[in-house]
Structure formats: structure tokens, C-alpha cells
Amino acid sequence: MQVDFEPDARLRIDKWLWCARFFKTRSLAAEAVERGRVSVNGQPCKNSREVKPGDTVILEAHQQQWEVVVKGVAASRGPAPIAQTLYAETEESQARRQTDAERRRFQHEPAAQMHGRPTKRDRRRIDGFKG
């Protein structure tokens, strides 16, 4: 895997997010960009937007918000230790993610455990709460 830290190196945002291992597949990265969960330098972007070293990327992934500065671009996806050299997370982002993790640890989101429609058993419990 070749990593390019040159200031004129560019790569599509969806491919960079995949190479930096924020998303498991490139299609998941592209979907996040299409849904508006990614912005570059404070501007919403499309999949074709190219990032270069020095750009600031804000993204929402895995119930967390990241703010990272692009340090380099990779020609292809590689191992995680090399992928972590492609970006530097800001101090504010690290502090915010840590406080959010603490909050989630102590205050569980009630809807987080719900998947799809309620079962017959769930429906009886809901009706029991209502009276």
C-alpha cells in the first residue's frame, strides 16, 4: 500500500473514508456521503469530491461524530496501523467522543434495543403500561 503525504495528492472522499477505515465497505462510505453525514472544510460534499492533505473532514459514523484533518491519501486500502496515519483527529473531537461514550455507558437509549416491529410479547407489555 502506497501512502502519499504530498500536498497536491488527491483522492475521492468515499474512497478516502474507506481507505482510512471509517467504513467497512466503499459502498457504505458512499452512502454516508450521499445522506449528508460527511462534510469537507465545513461544506456538504458529494462522492466525487476530492480531499487532499490539510482538509478537515467531519463525519458521523457508528453513532459517533469525528472531526479529522487529512494527513495523506492512500492508493488502496491497507492494514489499520497504516490507515491511522492518513488522518489526525482534533482534540475537541476526541473529548466530545469520550464524553458521548461515557453518557451512553450510563444512560442507555431506550430505542437502541428495538429492532423493527414489536413482537406479540412486546405489544402485550406496551398495552400493560398503557393501562
C-alpha positions in Angstrom: 0.0 0.0 0.0 1.4 3.3 -1.1 0.7 6.4 1.1 1.1 9.8 -0.3 1.6 12.7 2.0 2.3 15.3 -0.7 0.1 18.4 -0.5 -1.1 18.0 -4.1 -2.2 14.4 -3.7 -5.9 13.9 -4.1 -8.5 11.1 -3.6 -12.3 10.8 -3.8 -13.9 11.3 -0.4 -15.7 8.0 -0.4 -12.6 6.1 -1.3 -10.5 8.0 1.3 -13.1 7.2 4.1 -12.9 3.5 3.1 -9.1 3.5 3.0 -8.9 5.3 6.4 -11.2 2.5 7.7 -14.1 4.6 8.9 -16.4 2.3 6.9 -16.2 -1.4 6.2 -17.0 -1.1 2.5 -16.7 1.7 0.0 -20.5 1.5 -0.7 -21.2 2.2 3.0 -18.9 5.2 2.8 -20.6 6.4 -0.4 -24.0 6.0 1.2 -22.9 8.1 4.2 -21.7 10.9 1.9 -25.0 10.8 0.0 -27.0 11.1 3.2 -25.2 14.2 4.2 -23.2 12.7 7.1 -19.9 13.9 5.7 -18.6 17.4 5.1 -15.3 18.7 3.9 -14.0 22.0 5.2 -17.4 22.9 6.5 -19.2 22.2 3.2 -21.5 19.3 2.4 -20.0 17.2 -0.3 -20.7 14.6 -2.9 -18.9 11.3 -3.5 -16.8 12.8 -6.3 -15.3 15.5 -4.0 -11.6 15.1 -3.8 -9.7 15.5 -0.5 -6.1 16.5 -0.1 -3.8 16.7 2.9 -4.8 19.6 5.1 -8.6 19.3 4.5 -10.9 19.0 7.6 -13.4 16.2 7.4 -16.4 16.0 9.7 -18.3 12.7 9.6 -20.9 10.7 11.5 -20.2 7.0 11.7 -21.2 4.3 14.2 -23.2 6.7 16.4 -20.2 9.0 16.8 -19.1 12.3 15.2 -15.5 12.6 14.1 -13.6 15.7 13.1 -10.3 14.8 11.4 -7.6 16.5 9.4 -6.4 14.7 6.4 -2.7 14.0 6.6 -2.3 11.8 3.5 -4.1 9.7 0.9 -3.6 6.0 0.1 -3.7 4.3 -3.3 -5.6 1.4 -1.8 -7.0 0.1 1.4 -4.4 -1.4 3.7 -3.8 -2.5 7.3 -5.2 -0.5 10.2 -1.9 0.9 11.5 -1.2 2.4 8.2 -4.7 3.7 7.8 -4.4 5.6 11.1 -1.6 7.6 9.6 -3.9 9.1 7.0 -5.6 11.4 9.4 -5.3 13.2 12.8 -8.3 13.6 15.0 -8.7 17.0 16.6 -8.6 17.5 20.4 -12.2 18.7 20.5 -13.4 15.7 18.6 -11.6 13.3 20.9 -13.0 15.0 24.0 -16.6 15.0 22.5 -16.4 11.3 21.6 -15.2 10.4 25.1 -18.0 12.3 26.8 -20.5 10.8 24.5 -19.2 7.3 25.3 -19.5 8.0 29.0 -23.0 9.3 28.5 -24.0 6.2 26.5 -22.5 3.9 29.1 -24.6 5.4 32.0 -27.7 6.4 30.1 -28.9 3.7 27.7 -31.0 4.9 24.8 -34.4 3.1 25.1 -34.9 2.8 21.4 -31.4 1.3 20.8 -32.6 -2.2 21.7 -35.7 -2.0 19.4 -35.3 -3.7 16.1 -38.3 -3.5 13.7 -41.9 -4.0 14.8 -42.8 -5.1 18.3 -43.4 -8.8 18.8 -46.7 -10.1 20.3 -45.0 -10.2 23.7 -43.7 -6.6 23.3 -47.2 -5.5 22.3 -48.7 -7.0 25.5 -46.1 -5.2 27.6 -46.9 -1.9 25.9 -50.6 -2.4 26.4 -49.8 -3.2 30.1 -48.1 0.1 30.5 -51.0 2.0 29.0 -53.4 0.5 31.5 
